[in-house]
Amino acid sequence: MYPPELTAPMAKELTDNGFRALTTPEEVDEVLGAREGTVLLVINSVCGCAAANARPGALLSLQGDKKPDTLVTVFAGVDREATARAREYLLPYPPSSPSIALFKDGKLVHFLERHHIEGRPAEVIAENLKMAYEAYC
């Protein structure tokens, strides 16, 4: 587990911008188990690609007409049980931090793994997500 004083600003970057932090498996089931609407899930991380690419890309993607109904996040290495439960909804994909997933009506419809995020500018990630929003939101 990472110290809260280290991760709090990283989590706050998303929660200050409309994301709900899911900290328990029950909260994850409540949101990701929903059978209606769209949900954007960001699996947050302390790594540099989360700071430079994933979080900014996710936030930039929300600047437009189409966007998910619900925005949520879990923090890998902090909310371990919640993250483990969220990853069950991402199967058959292996664990990946950071990562960004879009669900529609309870089904995973778009997923960016770490290797899709690492080394790519936030703007590219945002455009990828916006294309998914156009298709599913």
C-alpha positions in Angstrom: 0.0 0.0 0.0 1.1 3.5 -0.8 1.0 6.2 1.9 -2.1 8.3 1.6 -0.2 11.5 1.7 1.5 10.4 -1.5 -1.6 9.3 -3.4 -4.1 11.9 -2.2 -3.2 14.5 -4.8 -3.2 11.9 -7.6 -6.7 10.7 -6.6 -7.9 14.3 -6.1 -7.1 15.1 -9.7 -9.9 12.9 -10.8 -12.3 13.3 -7.9 -12.1 17.1 -8.1 -13.3 16.7 -11.7 -16.4 14.6 -11.3 -15.1 11.1 -10.7 -16.4 9.1 -7.8 -13.7 7.1 -5.9 -14.8 3.5 -5.4 -13.0 2.1 -2.3 -14.9 -1.1 -1.6 -15.9 -4.1 -3.7 -19.5 -3.4 -2.9 -19.2 0.1 -4.4 -17.6 -1.4 -7.5 -20.4 -3.9 -7.9 -23.0 -1.2 -7.4 -21.6 0.9 -10.3 -20.1 -1.7 -12.7 -22.9 -4.1 -12.1 -25.5 -1.6 -13.4 -27.3 -2.8 -16.4 -28.2 0.7 -17.8 -26.1 3.6 -19.0 -22.4 4.2 -19.6 -19.6 4.2 -17.0 -16.0 5.4 -17.5 -13.6 3.6 -15.1 -10.1 4.9 -14.5 -7.8 2.5 -12.7 -5.4 5.1 -11.2 -1.8 4.6 -10.5 1.3 6.3 -9.0 3.3 5.8 -12.2 4.4 8.6 -14.4 2.2 7.5 -17.3 -0.8 7.9 -15.1 0.2 11.4 -14.2 1.3 12.5 -17.7 -1.1 10.5 -19.9 -4.0 8.6 -18.3 -5.5 11.1 -15.9 -5.1 14.1 -18.2 -6.3 12.1 -21.2 -9.4 10.9 -19.3 -10.2 14.5 -18.2 -9.6 16.0 -21.7 -11.9 13.3 -23.2 -14.8 14.8 -21.2 -14.7 18.1 -23.1 -17.3 17.5 -25.6 -21.0 16.8 -26.2 -20.9 13.0 -25.7 -19.6 11.6 -22.5 -20.3 8.7 -20.1 -23.2 8.9 -17.6 -21.0 7.9 -14.7 -17.3 8.6 -13.9 -15.6 6.4 -11.4 -12.0 5.5 -10.3 -10.2 2.9 -8.2 -6.6 3.4 -7.1 -4.3 0.4 -7.7 -2.0 -0.1 -4.7 -4.3 1.9 -2.4 -7.9 0.4 -2.7 -6.7 -3.1 -3.3 -10.0 -4.9 -2.8 -11.9 -2.4 -4.9 -9.3 -2.6 -7.6 -9.3 -6.4 -7.6 -13.1 -6.4 -8.0 -13.0 -3.8 -10.8 -10.5 -6.0 -12.6 -12.9 -8.9 -12.5 -15.2 -6.8 -14.7 -12.3 -6.3 -17.1 -11.6 -10.0 -17.8 -10.2 -11.5 -20.0 -7.8 -8.6 -19.9 -4.9 -9.0 -17.5 -4.4 -6.4 -14.6 -3.1 -3.2 -16.0 -2.4 0.1 -14.2 -3.2 2.6 -15.2 -6.0 1.7 -17.5 -9.3 3.2 -18.7 -12.5 1.2 -19.4 -15.9 2.2 -20.8 -18.9 0.1 -20.0 -22.3 0.3 -21.6 -25.3 -1.4 -20.0 -23.1 -3.5 -17.8 -20.7 -4.7 -20.6 -17.2 -3.7 -21.3 -17.1 -2.0 -24.7 -13.8 -0.2 -24.8 -10.5 -0.7 -22.9 -7.2 1.1 -22.9 -4.5 -0.9 -21.2 -1.2 0.5 -19.9 0.5 -0.3 -23.2 -2.1 1.9 -25.0 -1.4 4.7 -22.5 2.3 4.7 -21.9 4.3 7.0 -24.2 1.2 8.5 -25.8 0.2 12.1 -25.3 -2.9 12.8 -23.2 -4.5 14.3 -26.4 -4.2 11.0 -28.2 -5.8 9.2 -25.3 -8.6 11.7 -25.1 -9.3 11.4 -28.9 -9.4 7.6 -28.6 -11.9 7.9 -25.7 -14.0 10.5 -27.5 -14.3 8.1 -30.5 -15.6 5.4 -28.0 -18.1 7.9 -26.5 -19.4 8.7 -30.0 -20.0 5.0 -30.6 -21.4 4.1 -27.2 -22.7 7.1 -25.3 
